[in-house]
């Protein structure tokens, strides 16, 4: 299958990226310095990620809020101008069709959805939004993510005024003469920003940001180890059409008004999980002995299968292996000792609270 290229494709090659096919796109998995270095730079300074493969979808029209509420558990009407909410597309069984960000800007709604689910999500919206909602898929825009504790200083050095601009806010800014829409959010657990801009200015902005000594390019590999440590679920791993938001630790994504009304897709099974607790729930896992456990490995205790690993690898910030997985709720207490089955061998694993590395969002 032919893959798509972001506006930064040639920029990535010129900077030594190793490109791989991902979700229908050619994307940089790492640069010459390697995933571990890119990861640690993001934790300690600032990493710049190309996330232009994610779909940007803008909605407008008189019934937009109600139409989007019919697909999600979010109190869309309560999203104020300049604010962003994490949300979920749900099915009637309470499973997650995808996760997304919803922002209100200039009176309309701006969505960002996963690249691997973009075609599904666009079709889902087209089939359900109704005639009074206009949908515009913004293929003409790129998306960069600047993440890390020095990200605010980098933007300030470029003249961006961030006073009063905190986590999950969105606004218009100008950088190097480029009109940008910036959200203070990200997928690493660090303070940071996602910058939407015209595609034909993406290379200019990336070069401008990389000229700052605090900034290093980072690829998909570092993005995945950062989100693993941050305990942030990924569709196809910690989220799918059989996993409820409660089991995945996403109670916060269920707005109070919508819970009380029970008027969102899958409300009955999801609220049963809410009140009674899910049978299995997402936890952190810390393998012992330095050997990583990977996605799909079964979890075992006293000869019984009690769950499975959904994401696993090496966590550079912990300098140790780490994983995420679902286990029986009765065994989800941090400190519980279980085993992962790796090629027929038992690897001792300790259940851990999430996130494995604390978030450092700036909430104001």
N, C-alpha and C positions, 0 to 999 in steps of 0.2 A: 504494500500500500504506500502511495506517495505521501511523504510527510510535508508539513508546512514549516515555514521559517518565520521567525520573528524579525522585526526591523533591525535587530542587533546581531543577526547571524554572522555577517562578515566581521563585525566588531569582535565577536567571540573568537572566531578563527584567528584574527590578528593578535589576540591576546593569549593565544596558546590553549584555548579550551579543547577538551576532548568532548566531542558531540555524540549524543546517543539519541535514538528515537524514543520519545516519551509522549504518550497520550496523543499520538498523531502529529507530533512536532519534532523537529530537530532541536535539541536543547543541550546546553553545556552541563555535563555532570560534574566536571571539576576543571581546574586550571593547573598550571605546572606546579604550583606550591602544594597541591594536594588537599584532600578533604579535611584532614585533621587541622591543618593550618588555617584553612578557610573558616572552619568551625570556631576555632579559638579566637581568631581575629574578630569574628562577629560577636562573640561573648565579651571581648575586651576592648574593642574599638568600633569598627563599622564594616559590615559586609554589604556589597551591592549585588542584588539578585535580579535577573531578568525574569519577570513573571508575566510577560506579555502573552503567553499561551493561555492564560486564564481569560474567560470571556467577560467582557464588560457589556452590560445590558441596561439600557435606560428606558424607563417607563414613564408615561404621562397620560393624563386624561382624567375625566371626572370620577371614574370608578376604580382608580388604581389601588387605593388602600384596601378597599373591600375585596377586590379581585385577588390581591396578593395574600390577604388574610385567609382566603378560602383554600390556600395551598400550604400555609405555614402555621405554626403555633405562636406567631409573633403578633403583639399589639401594634400593628403597623401604623395605625392612626396616632399612636402616642409617640412616634419617632419625630422629634422636633427638627426643624431646619438646622442643618449643620451637624447632625448626629448620625451615628452608625450603630446598627445592631447585628449581632450574629444570629443566623436563623437556619431553618431546615425545611426542605421540601419533604413532606411525609406521605406515606400511603395509608390506606384504610386499615391495614394490619398494625399500624404504629411503627413501621420500619422507615428508615431514612433513605429517601431517593437521592439526596445530595445535601451538603451544607453550603451556605452562601452568606455573603454580607449584603445588608440592605442599608443604603444611606439615603437621606433626604437632603437634596441640594437644589437650589433654584426652584423650589416648589415641586420638583419631580422626584422620582425614586431611581437610584442607581444601584444595580446589582453587580456583584462579582461572583462568578461560579467557577467550579473546578474545570480545568481543561478536559479531563477525561470524561466528564459528564456534561459538557457544554451542549453537544447536539441533543442529548436527552432533555436537558433543562429547557432549551429553546423550544423544542417541540411541545414539551409539557406546558410551557407558558402560552404558546400560540393556541393550544387546544382549550385552554381554560380561562384566559384573561377576559374574553368577551370583546364586543365591538367598541366599547367606550374607552378602551385602553390602547394606546399606541406604544409599540415596542420597537426600539432601535438598537440593534446589535452593533456595537461600535468597533468594527474591524479596523477602523481608521485610527485607533488609539493604541499606544503601547502602555505597559505598566512596569515600573521599576520598584523594587523594594530595597530601601536603605535601612538596615537593621543593626542595632548595637548601641551600647551606652554613649558612644561619641557621635551618634547620628544627629542629635539635635545641634551639637556644636558645628558639625559639618554644614548643615543647612543655614545656621546663623552666619557662618563665614561667607555664605553666598547671598546674604541679605534677607533671608527669610525670617520674618518676625513670628516667634512662636509663643509669646506671652499669652496665657489664657487658652492655649490650644493643647488639649490633653487627649488621653487614650479614648479612642472611638469617637473622635470628632473629625469632620471633613470640611474643607474650605478651598477657596481659590487662592493661589499664590503665583508669583512670577519669579522664575529662576533663570538668570542669564538671558533675559528677554523672552523666555518661553512661558506661555500660559499653562499652568499646571493645576491639577486638582489633587490635593494631598489629603490622605487619611492617616491619622496617627494610629497605626495598628500593625499587625504582622503575624508571622507564622513561626516565630522562633522563640517566643517567650521574652524577648528583649524589647525595650523601648525602641520604637522605630516608625518608619513611614512607608506608605505605599503611594507612589506618585504616578498618576495617570496623565498622559500628555499626547499630543499629536504624534503619530508614528514617524513622520518625517523629521522630527526633532529629537528622537530617542538617542541616536548616536551622540549628538551634541551634548545632551544632558549627561549621558553616561561618561563621556570623556571629561566633562567639567567636574563631575563628582569624583572620578578616579584621580583627578589631579590633586585632590586633598590627600595628604600623607596618611590620614587616619583610615582611608577607605581601601579595601581590597575586594576584588571580584570574587564571588562565591557561586557555586553551581548547585545542581539538584542534590548531589551527595551530601553537602553540608546542610542544605535546607532540611533534609530528612533526618540527619542526626540531631539537629537543633530542635526540631519539632518533637522527636522521640523523647529527648530529655525534658521538654516542656510538657509532655503528656497530652499533646494536642492530637485529636483523632484525625485519621485520614480515610476518606471514602475508599471502599474496597479492602480496607484492613480493619479499622475500628468501627467503621460505619458501613452498613449495607441495608438492603431492603428487609432484612429479618431482625435487625438490632434496633431496639427502642432508644430514644434519647436518654431515658433514665438509666438504662443499663450502661450506656456509654459515658455516664457522668456529666450529662448536659442538661441537668435540671434547670440551670439558669436560662436556657434558651426557650423555656416555656413561660410565656408572659402570664402574670397573675390573672389578669382579666380573662384571658383565653382559657386558662385552667378552670376558673370558676364557671365560665360559660360552657366549657366542654364542646366547643364548636369548631374544632380543627380536625383535619384528617387523622384517623387513628386515635382519637381522644379516649375512647373506652379502654383499649388495652394499655395505652400509655399511662392513663390515670390509675389503672390497677397497679402497674409497676410503681407509680408515684406513692400510692398509699400502702401497698403491701410489700414493696421492695421487689426488684427483679430477681429471677432465679440465679442468673450469673451477672457479674458486673466487671467493668474494666478496672484493672489494677496495674501498678508498676511491678516489674520483676527484675530482680538483681541476681543474675547467675553467679555462682561461686566458681573460683578456679580459673578465671580468665578466659573461659571458652564461651563465645557468643551462642545464643540460641536464636533460631530464625523463625520467620513467619510460617505458621502451619504446624510447628512442633506441639505435640500433645503435652498436657500437664497432668501429673499423676501424684497420688498419695495413697500409700498402703494398697497398691495394686489396682486402684480405681482411677479411671480417667475423670478429672475434675475440671478440665478446661483446655484451652489451647492458646498458643502465642499468635498475636496478630501482627506485630512488628518487632524486629530484633536486630541487634548489631552492637557496634562498639560506641560508647558514649565518651567522646574526648574530654568533656568537662569533668567527668567522674573518673577518667582514666581506667575504665572498667567496662565490661559488657553490660548492656541494659536491654530491657524489652518491655513491651506492653502485651496484655492478654486478658482474656475473659476467664474467670474461674467461678465456681459455686460461691454464692454470696456468703455462706457460712464460713468460708475459708479466706475471705477477702481482708481480714484484719492484717495490717502491716506487722511484719515480723514473723508471720506464719512460714514455716519451712516446708517446701514441696519439692517435686522433681520435674524437670523437663526431659522428655525422651528424645534424644538426638542420635539417630542411626542405631537405635536399639540400646543405647547406653543412657543411664540416668545421670543428669546433670543437676546437682543441688541448686535450688533457686529460693530466694527470700522474697516474699510478697512485700511491696513497698507502696507508700502513699504517693499520689500524684499531686503536683508535678515532681519529677525526679530532681530537677534543678528549678529553684524558685523563679517565678515570673518577676520581671522588673518593669512592668508597665507604669507609666506616669499618669496617674488618675486625677491629679489636681488636688 
